[in-house]
Amino acid sequence: MSRILRHISAKDLRRIHQKKLSEQKKLAAQKLKERQEAEEERRQIEEIARPYKSNWRSELNEMMTTADMGMAYYQAQGDADIVDNATALIGFEGQNAAVSGGTVTLTDDGDNDIANGTHTAFRQAFYTVDGSKSSHLKITISKGGGTSSWTDRGESWDDDVTLVVSDADDFFAPTYDTYNLTSGTHIIKLPGNYKNTMVYLAQFAKLASDGSPGTTGSLKIYNVSFQRRTPLNVFVSLDDPDANTFIRGGLGGSEERRKRLKDQLEASNDLMDKLGLEPSKTSPGDIKLAQALPYTDMDDAFDDPYYKGPPPDIDDDSDFPDLDIPLAKGKGNKIAAAGNPRGTGGKSAGDPENIQWPRNKYPNKKAPPGPGYRPPTA
């Protein structure tokens, strides 16, 4: 080492070391640049190919789920409530209203309710009811009498009752409305089978004031119920129990289910007639439920005496009369081969004397050596 230092100095060593570091940095920078260029090229190719690329995993979606719709058929029930008044009152809200014994009374609190007016009150009631399985609204009201028309803020007013039936979830859905609902019971066809059907009633009423003592009597709503007076075909989600009436009702059973099945088949046949197709000839009487009856031996296969009584003896060979083979028993529980006992000179294949041992195979010749034979060494 001392001899080397005579020709180079520490400065030369530092210069060489710095040169190596510089080359390493340059090489690392070059590799980084190449990696970045490759990444940029890959990104550009990906962007160009993106419109033509299809990833089936991300694009795969279930076309039909339990949230999809199925058709359910509901028969007409006549003058019978599908949703009764007590159920309708669960979704009731009102202004200047009181509920007692199922009857809603719309009255007033004595205060004027219209802008710039002095003696006019406003009453209203809201019912939100499931009308998806109903066809008609049945409503009973009674106007309380008293002053039926008056003047306030220079305009004419009356106590006519407004009724509006609409879809609470869709403002643009069809509606039913009337602006002069009279006292009594009214049967009104629903504008649609809305899940959240809104039944809205409103009335203006006169309040007593100076120089005008007359008032409008209370408005009473005795009943708001939904009925199905005509048959309905309703779209329901597939997880609804009513989505498949055949599975739900079965193909037999009670008279009610059988009658419903008959009506469904007749309706299907009517449609096929209209389409010019041959109707089905199946009737509920042709369909019977399988019954869990005990097994019946139709061919009397098990009537043979052999299958009756105690189990057969497994050593009994009487079932094989044509085979006259004696069974020779050996010592203990062992059974020897059929024929004479071993070692007696018989013809049994199991007799050792009849086995052709390898060394006895050539009686007149010298037997060849057996496997593993090693010739004797001198």
Contacts in CASP RR format, 6 or more apart in sequence:
PFRMAT RR
TARGET T0000
AUTHOR 0000-0000-0000
METHOD contacts of the structure
MODEL  1
MSRILRHISAKDLRRIHQKKLSEQKKLAAQKLKERQEAEEERRQIEEIAR
PYKSNWRSELNEMMTTADMGMAYYQAQGDADIVDNATALIGFEGQNAAVS
GGTVTLTDDGDNDIANGTHTAFRQAFYTVDGSKSSHLKITISKGGGTSSW
TDRGESWDDDVTLVVSDADDFFAPTYDTYNLTSGTHIIKLPGNYKNTMVY
LAQFAKLASDGSPGTTGSLKIYNVSFQRRTPLNVFVSLDDPDANTFIRGG
LGGSEERRKRLKDQLEASNDLMDKLGLEPSKTSPGDIKLAQALPYTDMDD
AFDDPYYKGPPPDIDDDSDFPDLDIPLAKGKGNKIAAAGNPRGTGGKSAG
DPENIQWPRNKYPNKKAPPGPGYRPPTA
64 238 0 8 1.000
65 238 0 8 1.000
66 237 0 8 1.000
66 238 0 8 1.000
66 239 0 8 1.000
67 237 0 8 1.000
67 238 0 8 1.000
67 239 0 8 1.000
68 237 0 8 1.000
68 238 0 8 1.000
69 235 0 8 1.000
69 236 0 8 1.000
69 237 0 8 1.000
69 238 0 8 1.000
70 235 0 8 1.000
70 236 0 8 1.000
70 237 0 8 1.000
70 238 0 8 1.000
70 243 0 8 1.000
71 233 0 8 1.000
71 234 0 8 1.000
71 235 0 8 1.000
71 236 0 8 1.000
71 243 0 8 1.000
72 233 0 8 1.000
72 234 0 8 1.000
72 235 0 8 1.000
72 236 0 8 1.000
72 240 0 8 1.000
72 242 0 8 1.000
72 243 0 8 1.000
72 244 0 8 1.000
72 245 0 8 1.000
73 231 0 8 1.000
73 232 0 8 1.000
73 233 0 8 1.000
73 234 0 8 1.000
73 245 0 8 1.000
73 264 0 8 1.000
73 267 0 8 1.000
74 133 0 8 1.000
74 228 0 8 1.000
74 231 0 8 1.000
74 232 0 8 1.000
74 233 0 8 1.000
74 234 0 8 1.000
74 242 0 8 1.000
75 228 0 8 1.000
75 231 0 8 1.000
75 260 0 8 1.000
75 263 0 8 1.000
76 135 0 8 1.000
76 228 0 8 1.000
76 229 0 8 1.000
76 230 0 8 1.000
76 231 0 8 1.000
77 227 0 8 1.000
77 228 0 8 1.000
77 229 0 8 1.000
78 227 0 8 1.000
78 228 0 8 1.000
78 229 0 8 1.000
79 227 0 8 1.000
79 229 0 8 1.000
80 227 0 8 1.000
80 228 0 8 1.000
81 138 0 8 1.000
81 225 0 8 1.000
81 226 0 8 1.000
81 227 0 8 1.000
82 131 0 8 1.000
82 133 0 8 1.000
82 134 0 8 1.000
82 225 0 8 1.000
82 226 0 8 1.000
82 227 0 8 1.000
82 228 0 8 1.000
83 129 0 8 1.000
83 130 0 8 1.000
83 131 0 8 1.000
83 134 0 8 1.000
83 225 0 8 1.000
83 226 0 8 1.000
84 225 0 8 1.000
85 102 0 8 1.000
85 222 0 8 1.000
85 223 0 8 1.000
85 224 0 8 1.000
85 225 0 8 1.000
86 102 0 8 1.000
87 129 0 8 1.000
88 127 0 8 1.000
88 129 0 8 1.000
88 199 0 8 1.000
88 224 0 8 1.000
88 225 0 8 1.000
88 226 0 8 1.000
89 99 0 8 1.000
89 102 0 8 1.000
89 104 0 8 1.000
89 127 0 8 1.000
89 224 0 8 1.000
91 126 0 8 1.000
91 127 0 8 1.000
91 128 0 8 1.000
91 129 0 8 1.000
92 99 0 8 1.000
92 104 0 8 1.000
92 125 0 8 1.000
92 126 0 8 1.000
92 127 0 8 1.000
93 125 0 8 1.000
93 126 0 8 1.000
94 104 0 8 1.000
94 106 0 8 1.000
94 124 0 8 1.000
94 125 0 8 1.000
94 126 0 8 1.000
95 122 0 8 1.000
95 123 0 8 1.000
95 124 0 8 1.000
95 125 0 8 1.000
96 106 0 8 1.000
96 107 0 8 1.000
96 108 0 8 1.000
96 109 0 8 1.000
96 121 0 8 1.000
96 122 0 8 1.000
96 123 0 8 1.000
96 124 0 8 1.000
97 104 0 8 1.000
97 105 0 8 1.000
97 106 0 8 1.000
97 107 0 8 1.000
97 123 0 8 1.000
97 124 0 8 1.000
97 125 0 8 1.000
98 104 0 8 1.000
98 105 0 8 1.000
98 107 0 8 1.000
99 105 0 8 1.000
102 222 0 8 1.000
103 220 0 8 1.000
103 221 0 8 1.000
103 222 0 8 1.000
104 125 0 8 1.000
104 220 0 8 1.000
104 221 0 8 1.000
105 218 0 8 1.000
105 219 0 8 1.000
105 220 0 8 1.000
105 221 0 8 1.000
106 123 0 8 1.000
106 124 0 8 1.000
106 125 0 8 1.000
106 201 0 8 1.000
106 203 0 8 1.000
106 218 0 8 1.000
106 219 0 8 1.000
106 220 0 8 1.000
106 221 0 8 1.000
107 123 0 8 1.000
107 205 0 8 1.000
107 217 0 8 1.000
107 218 0 8 1.000
107 219 0 8 1.000
108 121 0 8 1.000
108 123 0 8 1.000
108 205 0 8 1.000
108 207 0 8 1.000
109 121 0 8 1.000
110 121 0 8 1.000
110 207 0 8 1.000
111 121 0 8 1.000
111 207 0 8 1.000
112 118 0 8 1.000
112 119 0 8 1.000
112 120 0 8 1.000
112 121 0 8 1.000
112 207 0 8 1.000
113 120 0 8 1.000
113 121 0 8 1.000
113 122 0 8 1.000
114 120 0 8 1.000
114 122 0 8 1.000
114 152 0 8 1.000
114 153 0 8 1.000
114 204 0 8 1.000
116 153 0 8 1.000
117 152 0 8 1.000
117 153 0 8 1.000
118 152 0 8 1.000
118 153 0 8 1.000
118 209 0 8 1.000
119 150 0 8 1.000
119 152 0 8 1.000
119 206 0 8 1.000
119 207 0 8 1.000
119 208 0 8 1.000
119 209 0 8 1.000
119 212 0 8 1.000
120 150 0 8 1.000
120 152 0 8 1.000
120 157 0 8 1.000
120 204 0 8 1.000
120 205 0 8 1.000
120 206 0 8 1.000
120 207 0 8 1.000
121 204 0 8 1.000
121 205 0 8 1.000
121 206 0 8 1.000
121 207 0 8 1.000
121 216 0 8 1.000
122 202 0 8 1.000
122 203 0 8 1.000
122 204 0 8 1.000
122 205 0 8 1.000
123 202 0 8 1.000
123 203 0 8 1.000
123 204 0 8 1.000
123 205 0 8 1.000
123 219 0 8 1.000
124 200 0 8 1.000
124 201 0 8 1.000
124 202 0 8 1.000
124 203 0 8 1.000
125 200 0 8 1.000
125 201 0 8 1.000
125 202 0 8 1.000
125 221 0 8 1.000
126 198 0 8 1.000
126 199 0 8 1.000
126 200 0 8 1.000
127 198 0 8 1.000
127 199 0 8 1.000
127 200 0 8 1.000
127 224 0 8 1.000
128 168 0 8 1.000
128 196 0 8 1.000
128 197 0 8 1.000
128 198 0 8 1.000
128 199 0 8 1.000
129 196 0 8 1.000
129 197 0 8 1.000
129 199 0 8 1.000
129 224 0 8 1.000
129 226 0 8 1.000
130 195 0 8 1.000
130 196 0 8 1.000
130 197 0 8 1.000
130 226 0 8 1.000
131 190 0 8 1.000
131 193 0 8 1.000
131 194 0 8 1.000
131 195 0 8 1.000
131 197 0 8 1.000
131 226 0 8 1.000
132 193 0 8 1.000
132 194 0 8 1.000
132 195 0 8 1.000
132 234 0 8 1.000
132 236 0 8 1.000
133 193 0 8 1.000
133 228 0 8 1.000
133 232 0 8 1.000
133 234 0 8 1.000
134 190 0 8 1.000
134 193 0 8 1.000
134 226 0 8 1.000
134 227 0 8 1.000
134 228 0 8 1.000
134 232 0 8 1.000
135 189 0 8 1.000
135 190 0 8 1.000
135 193 0 8 1.000
135 227 0 8 1.000
135 228 0 8 1.000
135 229 0 8 1.000
135 230 0 8 1.000
135 232 0 8 1.000
136 187 0 8 1.000
136 188 0 8 1.000
136 189 0 8 1.000
136 190 0 8 1.000
136 226 0 8 1.000
136 227 0 8 1.000
136 228 0 8 1.000
136 229 0 8 1.000
136 230 0 8 1.000
137 165 0 8 1.000
137 186 0 8 1.000
137 187 0 8 1.000
137 188 0 8 1.000
137 189 0 8 1.000
137 190 0 8 1.000
137 199 0 8 1.000
137 224 0 8 1.000
137 225 0 8 1.000
137 226 0 8 1.000
137 227 0 8 1.000
138 185 0 8 1.000
138 186 0 8 1.000
138 187 0 8 1.000
138 188 0 8 1.000
138 223 0 8 1.000
138 224 0 8 1.000
138 225 0 8 1.000
138 226 0 8 1.000
138 227 0 8 1.000
139 163 0 8 1.000
139 181 0 8 1.000
139 185 0 8 1.000
139 186 0 8 1.000
139 188 0 8 1.000
139 199 0 8 1.000
139 221 0 8 1.000
139 223 0 8 1.000
139 224 0 8 1.000
139 225 0 8 1.000
140 184 0 8 1.000
140 185 0 8 1.000
140 186 0 8 1.000
140 221 0 8 1.000
140 222 0 8 1.000
140 223 0 8 1.000
141 161 0 8 1.000
141 181 0 8 1.000
141 183 0 8 1.000
141 184 0 8 1.000
141 186 0 8 1.000
141 201 0 8 1.000
141 219 0 8 1.000
141 220 0 8 1.000
141 221 0 8 1.000
141 222 0 8 1.000
142 183 0 8 1.000
142 184 0 8 1.000
142 219 0 8 1.000
142 220 0 8 1.000
142 222 0 8 1.000
143 159 0 8 1.000
143 161 0 8 1.000
143 182 0 8 1.000
143 183 0 8 1.000
143 203 0 8 1.000
143 217 0 8 1.000
143 219 0 8 1.000
144 216 0 8 1.000
144 217 0 8 1.000
144 218 0 8 1.000
144 219 0 8 1.000
144 220 0 8 1.000
145 159 0 8 1.000
145 216 0 8 1.000
145 217 0 8 1.000
146 159 0 8 1.000
146 214 0 8 1.000
146 215 0 8 1.000
146 216 0 8 1.000
146 217 0 8 1.000
147 159 0 8 1.000
147 206 0 8 1.000
147 214 0 8 1.000
147 215 0 8 1.000
147 216 0 8 1.000
148 158 0 8 1.000
148 159 0 8 1.000
148 216 0 8 1.000
149 156 0 8 1.000
149 157 0 8 1.000
149 158 0 8 1.000
149 159 0 8 1.000
150 156 0 8 1.000
150 157 0 8 1.000
150 158 0 8 1.000
150 206 0 8 1.000
150 212 0 8 1.000
151 157 0 8 1.000
152 206 0 8 1.000
157 204 0 8 1.000
157 206 0 8 1.000
158 204 0 8 1.000
159 203 0 8 1.000
159 204 0 8 1.000
159 205 0 8 1.000
159 206 0 8 1.000
159 216 0 8 1.000
159 217 0 8 1.000
160 179 0 8 1.000
160 180 0 8 1.000
160 181 0 8 1.000
160 203 0 8 1.000
161 180 0 8 1.000
161 181 0 8 1.000
161 182 0 8 1.000
161 201 0 8 1.000
161 202 0 8 1.000
161 203 0 8 1.000
161 219 0 8 1.000
162 177 0 8 1.000
162 178 0 8 1.000
162 179 0 8 1.000
162 181 0 8 1.000
162 200 0 8 1.000
162 201 0 8 1.000
162 202 0 8 1.000
162 203 0 8 1.000
163 176 0 8 1.000
163 177 0 8 1.000
163 178 0 8 1.000
163 181 0 8 1.000
163 188 0 8 1.000
163 199 0 8 1.000
163 200 0 8 1.000
163 201 0 8 1.000
164 175 0 8 1.000
164 176 0 8 1.000
164 177 0 8 1.000
164 198 0 8 1.000
164 199 0 8 1.000
164 200 0 8 1.000
165 175 0 8 1.000
165 176 0 8 1.000
165 177 0 8 1.000
165 188 0 8 1.000
165 190 0 8 1.000
165 191 0 8 1.000
165 197 0 8 1.000
165 198 0 8 1.000
165 199 0 8 1.000
165 200 0 8 1.000
166 173 0 8 1.000
166 175 0 8 1.000
166 176 0 8 1.000
166 191 0 8 1.000
166 194 0 8 1.000
166 197 0 8 1.000
166 198 0 8 1.000
166 200 0 8 1.000
167 173 0 8 1.000
167 174 0 8 1.000
167 175 0 8 1.000
167 191 0 8 1.000
167 192 0 8 1.000
167 194 0 8 1.000
167 196 0 8 1.000
167 197 0 8 1.000
167 198 0 8 1.000
168 194 0 8 1.000
168 196 0 8 1.000
168 197 0 8 1.000
168 198 0 8 1.000
169 194 0 8 1.000
169 195 0 8 1.000
169 196 0 8 1.000
170 194 0 8 1.000
173 191 0 8 1.000
173 192 0 8 1.000
173 194 0 8 1.000
174 191 0 8 1.000
174 192 0 8 1.000
175 191 0 8 1.000
176 188 0 8 1.000
176 189 0 8 1.000
176 190 0 8 1.000
176 191 0 8 1.000
181 201 0 8 1.000
185 223 0 8 1.000
187 227 0 8 1.000
187 229 0 8 1.000
190 197 0 8 1.000
190 226 0 8 1.000
193 232 0 8 1.000
193 234 0 8 1.000
197 226 0 8 1.000
199 224 0 8 1.000
201 219 0 8 1.000
201 221 0 8 1.000
203 216 0 8 1.000
203 219 0 8 1.000
204 216 0 8 1.000
205 215 0 8 1.000
205 216 0 8 1.000
205 217 0 8 1.000
205 219 0 8 1.000
206 212 0 8 1.000
206 214 0 8 1.000
206 215 0 8 1.000
206 216 0 8 1.000
207 215 0 8 1.000
208 214 0 8 1.000
208 215 0 8 1.000
236 242 0 8 1.000
236 243 0 8 1.000
237 243 0 8 1.000
241 248 0 8 1.000
242 248 0 8 1.000
245 260 0 8 1.000
245 264 0 8 1.000
246 261 0 8 1.000
246 264 0 8 1.000
249 257 0 8 1.000
249 260 0 8 1.000
249 261 0 8 1.000
250 257 0 8 1.000
250 261 0 8 1.000
251 261 0 8 1.000
251 287 0 8 1.000
251 289 0 8 1.000
252 258 0 8 1.000
252 261 0 8 1.000
252 284 0 8 1.000
252 287 0 8 1.000
252 288 0 8 1.000
252 289 0 8 1.000
253 289 0 8 1.000
258 284 0 8 1.000
258 285 0 8 1.000
261 284 0 8 1.000
261 287 0 8 1.000
262 283 0 8 1.000
262 284 0 8 1.000
265 280 0 8 1.000
265 282 0 8 1.000
265 283 0 8 1.000
265 284 0 8 1.000
268 279 0 8 1.000
268 280 0 8 1.000
269 279 0 8 1.000
269 280 0 8 1.000
272 278 0 8 1.000
272 279 0 8 1.000
272 280 0 8 1.000
273 279 0 8 1.000
297 303 0 8 1.000
306 312 0 8 1.000
317 323 0 8 1.000
317 327 0 8 1.000
325 338 0 8 1.000
326 338 0 8 1.000
326 339 0 8 1.000
327 335 0 8 1.000
327 338 0 8 1.000
328 335 0 8 1.000
328 336 0 8 1.000
328 337 0 8 1.000
328 338 0 8 1.000
328 339 0 8 1.000
328 340 0 8 1.000
328 341 0 8 1.000
329 335 0 8 1.000
329 336 0 8 1.000
330 336 0 8 1.000
330 341 0 8 1.000
336 342 0 8 1.000
336 348 0 8 1.000
336 350 0 8 1.000
337 348 0 8 1.000
337 349 0 8 1.000
337 350 0 8 1.000
338 348 0 8 1.000
339 346 0 8 1.000
339 347 0 8 1.000
339 348 0 8 1.000
340 346 0 8 1.000
340 347 0 8 1.000
340 348 0 8 1.000
340 351 0 8 1.000
342 348 0 8 1.000
342 350 0 8 1.000
342 351 0 8 1.000
342 352 0 8 1.000
343 351 0 8 1.000
343 352 0 8 1.000
343 353 0 8 1.000
344 351 0 8 1.000
345 351 0 8 1.000
345 353 0 8 1.000
345 354 0 8 1.000
346 353 0 8 1.000
346 354 0 8 1.000
347 354 0 8 1.000
348 354 0 8 1.000
358 367 0 8 1.000
358 370 0 8 1.000
359 367 0 8 1.000
359 370 0 8 1.000
360 367 0 8 1.000
361 367 0 8 1.000
362 368 0 8 1.000
END
